[in-house]
Amino acid sequence: MTGQDLRLLGPALVLWAVTAWALPQQVHALVVAAVVVTSVLVVAVGAVAAASVRSRSVRGDDPAVRDRSGVRDRSGVRDRFGVRDRPEVRDRPAVRGNRDVLNDLDARDDLDARDDLDDRPGPSTGARGAAALVALTCGLVVAMLTVQGSAALRRDAEPVRGWAAGGVVAEISGVVRSDAVAVRPGPFPGPPRYVVRVAARVVEARGSRVTAPVPVVVLGGPAWAAVSAGQQIHLTGRLDRADPVDGAAAFVQALGPPRTDPGGVLWRAADHVRAGLRRACAGLPPDARGLLPALVVGDTTRLPPTLVEDLRTSGLTHLTAVSGANVAVVIAAAVWSVAALGAGRRARVWLGLAAVAGFVVLARPQPSVLRAAVMGSIALVALLRARRSRGLPLLCAAVLVLLVASPGLARSPGFTLSVTATAALMVLAPAWSARLERWMPRPAALALAVPAAAQAACGPIVVLLNPALPTTAVPANLLAGPAVAPATVLGVVAALVSVVSPTLAVVPARLGGLATSWIALVAHRAAALPGSSVPWPSGRGGALLLAVLTLLLVALTLRVRPRPPDVDRAALERTRRDVPDRDRAAFERARRDVPDRDRAALERTRLDVPDRDRGSLSGTTALVVVAAVVALTIGWLAAPSILGRSRSGADVDWAVAMCDVGQGDMLAVRSGEESAVLVDVGPDPDSADRCLTRLGVRHVDLLVLTHFHADHVLGLPGVLSHDRRIAAALVSRLPEPAENARSVSAWLDAADIPESLASAGDAGEVGSGEWRVAWHVLQADGDPGASAAVAGSPGRVSHGGSAEDADANDSSVATELVVTGPSGTLRIVGLGDLESDGQLALLRALQSGATPLGGPVDVVKVAHHGSSTQEPELYQWLGAPIALIGVGLDNDYGHPSPRTLTMLGTARVFRTDTQGTVLLSARDSDR
């Protein structure tokens, strides 16, 4: 890890930290920060200027300093040998093997000369350099704050910000800035959702029209899957508050499909190439068909869900993120094609830059693509100026450029992972490879060090996104790695040929498909291994723990001495004999000038290293490594209980779950390790079964069906599947719609489940182990003369008529449930689908004391999916800090109503349409 140029590392880290702070800030805070940093910049520039003037004055007036040029002549002793100018000597193995030693001597001589000069009167070179770096950092920070301030003005633009706070429905026209990205469903799959970033040019609502550019984030249903960057788009959506970190003025829930028009010429050309590659891959097996476009241009639209999950589990998901390897292939192809025509350096560089720009459009400006493209562009510009570019300074320069141009990248996980992995490959991988060469050949050492370094560096970031460790990542990357390069090259060829001849493009696509089939096979096999993904503590604590362990591992491994370079002593002696006597004498004089400690180091390099220095790890290091392995093994075996995860994948500590069952309600309140109390079961049996399976619920201690509308009861067969048992059922007193009531009764009878009619005041307690649920019926105002248990077989399913809906809704069973678990207690009030009349009746009963509550309410299940028929006084009286809304994406009812969202005020609102299944523990309460 030595020999790295770290001068730009400080400015890059400082700029990154300041940018991450600046993203959510208001404009006035950014202005204050810019003023402060500008003041520091002025001071730093003045210090650099003053130091330069004084330095020139000292150097110009002091003859002793002017004549010190001879100090550097020692570094030219090798030239006086004639070694570099004599081919018969220059190419000898010994000279090649010891060239680094001579370079080190030159560098030391130069440093000695600089130190001698720094001892003279006047400012030191180090001080000038530090002041210059401070000036550079401050200048970049000011530029970033200017860009971010402009973005904040657009983000906080009125009246859009006010419309978002009120949940207004708006008409939006603009340009798509990103392809539709599927929202990861997590352990609770629901309807497909897609996120699209749009630069809105026109926003119309409440009779007003805003024409300024406004960035928005849109969440849409399956119809949004085909939206691509560059398209002109028109949509209708409900505005909501956006996270300031997203840089968006509003979060938009799309109401219906988008209306799109083609984008510009360049975007249409890119879409044509992407479509041609997909057509060329059409005849491949499903895994290869989806993976080849993902490898080449980042097109993941056809990746099978099972492959996506297995790539993530096996640590291979980075292969679908286009990055440096792809850009390198593009630059090499462009430069080679022009060089073959005899073009000069300038033409090659300009064509390379054009190819990089085109590839960014083709692969979309994702964070990893931008990072690789900027690094490649800087390297090409350096080539144009005949300068050599180095890896780490190149990476730091790219980070500086990108954070100034696009500050939002500072909090982008993709950008962070890309930069971190690249830095690890430049710094950590060579160091590990040099040490592994003690026990294996160099190619094998490098092949092992590269994935290990990337995994070690990215691990703490990955666990923030997915709290699990892919234990098979390194071996999986070792096996898949050899297939990545041929797959990428063949995919690029197929994409380019598809523009000219779609038929011929099939040939390289099929060859590339062989490579991607192997990668997919490795992912499936690695993910299927026992313990392929070990649960890990979530959040910042888990990331910090892994970071500490990683640093410890890196420190221990770097204690191992690298393998010393092989020295051909015989060749070295022959080389020394070839040097003329007068030059040999000069060489010996130069060696005597080297300090003793450096001469000793030189001798160790020239001669064979003693066996004791070639030993393996020290006893202390070995002991720590063994302890770490034992700890990881214990953690692997005991992870479900130690790290707070159940076998099903849900948090062990969950107390309340609002299941995502589409447009409907299903609330699970935990009553044991594998048991729960259910309030309603949603409209779809598969969704109900899937939610309970992921929660690990195998037994239902109590089932409460608030009323018999389809979106609350028709999921019951899914609850009863997989031998899941229900101890008792409590149902509404009003059997409307009658068909649904008969169906529910028949399902319960067939499973031999006792059924009771709910009455206000009914109460009880269930639970096992450390879990207890006390339940209490607050209201059940149906017709007492009607029985829900109507004899008969399941008949036609009814979704209720509008004339009957209000009565059925107001007959909903309102409940109070108090769940007590290891982390504390939560009090939940469920309101079913109560309308205004039913809510007012409940409010009067609560205020009069006729229906008492046992204590402050922590969570309220909002009535009727957040419809507009709410009574604010009831919610104010309950005062719950958390509100749950079970609602379907793109529903036709306008749920949840903007009026209701505004009414909930400062309560934390969790919605299944935008957030999927919601899990709460006692720690989530503000009380």
Beta strands, then each sheet from edge to edge (+ up, - down):
strand 1: 169-176
strand 2: 181-182
strand 3: 194-205
strand 4: 208-210
strand 5: 214-220
strand 6: 232-240
strand 7: 250-254
strand 8: 259-261
strand 9: 468-470
strand 10: 533-535
strand 11: 656-658
strand 12: 667-670
strand 13: 675-679
strand 14: 699-705
strand 15: 725-726
strand 16: 729-731
strand 17: 755-757
strand 18: 763-768
strand 19: 771-779
strand 20: 814-821
strand 21: 824-830
strand 22: 859-861
strand 23: 882-885
strand 24: 908-911
strand 25: 918-920
sheet 1: 2+ 3- 1+ 6- 7+ 5+
sheet 2: 2+ 3- 1+ 6- 8+
sheet 3: 2+ 3- 4+
sheet 4: 9+ 10-
sheet 5: 15+ 14+ 13+ 12- 11+ 25-
sheet 6: 15+ 14+ 16+ 17+
sheet 7: 18+ 19- 20+ 21- 22- 23- 24-
end
